[in-house]
Amino acid sequence: MKLAFFPGCSAKSSAEYAISALQLMKKLGIDVFCSDFNCCGTHIVEEYNRDIWLALNARNLSIAEEEGADIVTICPACYQNLKKAAILLEDESVRRNVNGVLASVGRKYEGGVSVYHVLEIVKEFAGEISVNSNLRVAAYYGCQILRPPEIGIDNAENPSIFEDFLKKVGFKLVKFKAKSDCCGGTLLLSNPEGFKSRSKSILDEAKKSGADCVATLCPLCQFSLEIVQNGIEVLPFTSLIVQNL
């Protein structure tokens, strides 16, 4: 499998997650490369102008298609946007309209590119990963990677894909009730106190569970939880693995 790596805007600015994800995939022998992608537009652009949002994502998909690759991302929001766009673009009439826009930048998308979150990729290599760690880990999904159900990577009400993977590679997992709660990241500017309360409640629950650290799947969740740090380490799951190999 050949994969085009889509870090997303928030991950590119924080870097740690993107770097460790690439390190891990390359260590596993996965054929992964970086390319000249644009922002996925998030839900903000989609709400403002759906045609622009779809064209942004179609351009990214066309870049991967040109390289004969699928897309892997570390950002749940990017995953959600790219995957939703890929599904919409399976419709020939939708694709034809978008290609009319892409023609202005010399691009065309024919369809067929799959979109994955990095967890979906590396879990297939779990048998090749063995960590040396006694850390008790709280696996934190956040909210976007599981929703909506037709796009999410696991059952939104009772997910286990993340814990199952971390256990298989050798970590000790704690029972973490807040594992799929929203971190409140989008409230940071509009409601700072609400944001702090939401993020703090997640870390408090992690400490209550007896965890030594929180493993995250989302760069925005990573950022949000680190802002309200309460003494428990918060790490992207790929960094946690790379540091303990």
C-alpha positions, -999 to +999 in steps of 0.1 A: +000+000+000+013+035-009+001+063+013+002+101+010+006+116+044-018+145+052-008+160+085-034+188+087-029+224+098-030+219+136-006+190+135+018+208+112+020+237+137+026+214+167+048+189+147+053+162+174+024+140+163+033+144+126+069+135+131+063+105+153+036+092+130+059+093+100+087+077+121+065+049+131+050+042+097+084+042+081+098+020+108+071-005+099+081-004+063+050+014+051+054+033+018+044+068+029+053+102+015+044+138+020+029+160-007+017+195-015-018+193+001-040+223+010-062+227+041-092+204+042-114+235+051-129+219+082-166+223+089-162+261+089-156+263+051-182+236+045-208+257+063-198+289+045-196+274+010-200+237+004-187+239-032-155+255-021-151+229+007-156+200-018-132+215-043-105+219-016-108+182-007-111+171-043-078+187-050-061+168-022-077+136-034-065+143-069-029+147-057-030+113-040-047+098-071-019+111-094+007+093-072-013+061-072-018+064-034-044+065-007-044+092+020-035+087+057-040+115+082-034+120+119-062+146+123-098+134+130-112+166+115-092+161+083-101+125+082-137+133+085-136+160+058-115+140+033-135+108+038-169+126+035-157+143+003-144+111-011-178+095-006-197+124-022-173+123-051-182+087-059-213+103-076-203+110-112-224+142-115-209+156-083-174+147-096-181+163-130-191+196-114-160+196-091-137+188-119-150+219-137-135+239-107-103+218-105-097+224-142-087+260-134-057+247-114-049+219-139-063+191-119-089+163-122-102+137-099-115+104-112-123+087-079-112+057-060-088+072-033-094+058+002-089+079+033-075+064+066-067+076+101-032+066+111-045+043+138-063+022+111-030+017+093-006+009+121-031-014+139-026-038+110+011-040+121+004-044+158+021-078+158+054-061+147+054-036+175+065-044+210+069-016+236+090-017+267+068+001+292+050-003+325+030+029+319-007+028+327-024+045+297-058+062+293-067+059+257-085+091+246-105+090+213-120+125+215-153+130+197-147+135+159-129+102+151-160+082+160-187+104+145-208+104+124-212+066+125-210+061+087-175+077+088-161+070+122-135+043+128-154+024+155-187+023+174-193+058+188-210+045+219-187+017+228-153+020+209-125-004+216-102-002+185-077+021+203-075+002+235-072-031+217-043-018+197-024-003+226-028-035+246-016-056+217+016-036+214+023-040+252+008-011+272-013-015+303-047+002+298-069+017+325-107+019+324-113+055+312-149+067+313-141+100+295-125+083+265-149+097+238-159+129+255-154+162+236-123+182+248-141+215+241-113+227+218-137+247+196-148+267+227-112+280+234-119+315+220-157+319+224-160+304+259-126+300+276-141+289+309-163+263+293-133+250+274-111+248+305-139+230+324-144+205+296-108+197+291-100+196+328-128+171+335-111+147+310-077+149+327-093+146+362-111+114+351-077+101+337-061+107+371-090+091+389-086+060+367-050+056+379-034+065+345+002+076+342-005+093+309-032+100+283-027+088+247-044+109+221-055+104+185-062+141+177-038+171+175-065+195+187-073+173+217-036+171+224-034+209+224-065+213+245-055+189+272-020+203+274-033+238+280-051+226+313-023+202+323-029+189+358+003+168+363-006+139+340+014+135+307-005+138+275+011+123+243+001+115+208-002+078+206+025+075+180+049+095+202+041+072+231+050+042+210+081+056+194+094+067+229+089+032+243+102+009+216 
